[in-house]
Amino acid sequence: MMAQRAASSIGISGEILDLLVIGGGINGVGIARDAAGRGLSVALCEKGDLAQGTSSRSSRLIHGGLRYLEYGEFRLVQEALREREILLRAAPHLVRPIKFVLPHVSGMRPAWMLRTGLFLYDHLARRRRLAASTAIALDNTPEGQAVRPELTRAFTYADCRTDDARLVVHNAMAAHERGAQVLTYTEFVQAQPQKDLWLVQLRDARAGAARSLRVRALVNAAGPWVEGVAPRIAGLRRTHHARLVKGSHVVVVKFWRGDHGYLLQNVDRRAIFVTPYEEDLALLGTTDLAFSESPDAVAISSEEVRYLCDAANRQLRCALGPADIVHSFSGVRCLVDDDNVDPSAVTRDYHIDATSSAQHPPVLTVLGGKLTTYRRLAEHALELLKPHFAKLGPAWTAQSSLPGGDFPQGDFERAQQRFVQDAAFLPAAHARGLLARHGTAAYRLLAGIGRLDAMGQHFGAGLYECELHHLVRHEWARTAEDVLWRRTKFGLRLSAKQTRQLTQWIDGSSV
Ligand SMILES: Cc1cc2nc3c(=O)[nH]c(=O)nc-3n(C[C@H](O)[C@H](O)[C@H](O)COP(=O)(O)OP(=O)(O)OC[C@H]3O[C@@H](n4cnc5c(N)ncnc54)[C@H](O)[C@@H]3O)c2cc1C
């Protein structure tokens, strides 16, 4: 069956746009959304799929970053903790509370140090929905069931987890709703100044066709590709540069009951997160390794697999090894180079280089940042653009829901129970998955459908044609991989044959 694709063509016949954002990761879509909502005409180009870069390869936490307190990053932690509250409100289906258990291990950080860090974490920003940290005994508790018996004490604290790639897509949808053009599989090739405009060349990354447009300002939000994109902007001089650090994760079968996760201190003083992943699996990460190759070719090494398994095996009741790995992925952090020798100690704060001169119109270059702080980073970017756009509206995103996030009283749990009842023809786990992926838009997706056999072709594991239509029409899914690894994680469930059927369907859905 044919599906109408999400719009991805740009009007270039003499049209001048205010802003071109290069890069469809969290920072690019966040800036595009904010700018479009403030009245700018915006296009965003992404050389691959949305979130194809670092923004689908994170630990999926919306968090203050407890560990950064040790490096004195109080500004960053406070801003991130504030953002955690804002994002919990904006997208309750995508940003959900999680309780972390942090075992106390003798010979590692003393209990007073952990308690002080958690006290700061509790109080650096106002908490409305998340619980305060506590000290607990581990014997005979749900939190202790997965912890080795010799570890008897722990702290618990609250943070949030998300689906990183879907957070990106929801921001792209929000930008699009406010008029931004979202051009996926469209590579930024170069920009030349032409009086007070940039003459930009783009290339359709699949068909190869070139196109050009004129814009008043550029934002380079190409993440770990930022240094490759910068020289393609003629005449650009910058003060700060990027430092690349690789981080990898492994996915294993979940080996404890409950929704909580673990934060484990490692022997090298780093910390490893062990979190629930896609219902029945667990995510272990991350590593931190200096990286100097192409971010297009990043992959986990056998040493990283061993490092992550060993870190879990030391404190948890598991004996993980390479044979237990269900899936793995690696990403590249683009950090602001602060000359720190240790990759783990390089600042996680962000910097935006703003340049404009008699020789060229404005350009912003985004360095660093976290998934958690993207909304605030976007506000900073818009503040830097303000002198160039008299018509720019005020900041607005702190009070606005993301698409599908408009739940009554922001109560996702109650909405989920209701949706399971309303869509009683679906298995409960399937209904829960749909609501978590799409929020209130799940009702639109099922409009007019009251029976399982009216959902269209079933590709396996609960992926039906009606959801695929939605992903293609409204979420810019263009390939099977976009669907299987970024819009959803059905890639973990579908067989090779089912994947081929999906590929055939999606290839046949072009208009
Ligand atoms: C291992 C790891 C774990 C992490 N965990 C967390 C976490 O738990 N919580 C948290 O808050 N943060 C976390 N982060 C940080 C977070 O993931 C990143 O800060 C964030 O995703 C960066 O987003 P970005 O938009 O800057 O870059 P990206 O997501 O990499 O986006 C840049 C985009 O630009 C595109 N692009 C490149 N060149 C061009 C071109 N010429 N034309 C068009 N497009 C182009 C790329 O294809 C890419 O999609 C983690 C990072 C890593 C690596």
The ligand as a Gaussian input file, in Angstrom:
#p B3LYP/6-31G(d) Opt

LIG

0 1
 C       27.946000       7.309000      24.467000
 C       27.166000       8.566000      24.711000
 C       26.243000       8.613000      25.738000
 C       25.528000       9.779000      25.978000
 N       24.570000       9.776000      26.932000
 C       23.853000      10.884000      27.171000
 C       22.798000      10.867000      28.118000
 O       22.463000       9.843000      28.700000
 N       22.136000      12.026000      28.344000
 C       22.452000      13.180000      27.704000
 O       21.837000      14.193000      28.002000
 N       23.416000      13.215000      26.740000
 C       24.108000      12.103000      26.465000
 N       25.073000      12.095000      25.489000
 C       25.325000      13.327000      24.744000
 C       24.300000      13.523000      23.629000
 O       23.984000      12.298000      23.014000
 C       24.852000      14.498000      22.598000
 O       25.265000      15.678000      23.249000
 C       23.830000      14.896000      21.562000
 O       23.193000      13.775000      21.003000
 C       24.519000      15.706000      20.467000
 O       23.559000      16.103000      19.528000
 P       23.966000      16.948000      18.260000
 O       22.706000      17.385000      17.621000
 O       24.931000      18.010000      18.639000
 O       24.804000      15.950000      17.355000
 P       24.292000      14.668000      16.416000
 O       23.204000      13.995000      17.088000
 O       25.500000      13.926000      16.092000
 O       23.705000      15.431000      15.177000
 C       24.510000      16.007000      14.174000
 C       23.890000      15.653000      12.839000
 O       24.525000      16.407000      11.811000
 C       24.447000      15.635000      10.630000
 N       25.404000      16.145000       9.648000
 C       26.756000      16.030000       9.681000
 N       27.297000      16.604000       8.591000
 C       26.271000      17.099000       7.851000
 C       26.185000      17.789000       6.590000
 N       27.275000      18.085000       5.873000
 N       24.961000      18.116000       6.122000
 C       23.830000      17.811000       6.838000
 N       23.864000      17.141000       8.017000
 C       25.065000      16.804000       8.521000
 C       24.764000      14.227000      11.125000
 O       24.312000      13.233000      10.213000
 C       24.054000      14.188000      12.467000
 O       22.775000      13.566000      12.395000
 C       25.781000      10.930000      25.191000
 C       26.705000      10.872000      24.153000
 C       27.377000       9.692000      23.894000
 C       28.334000       9.619000      22.743000

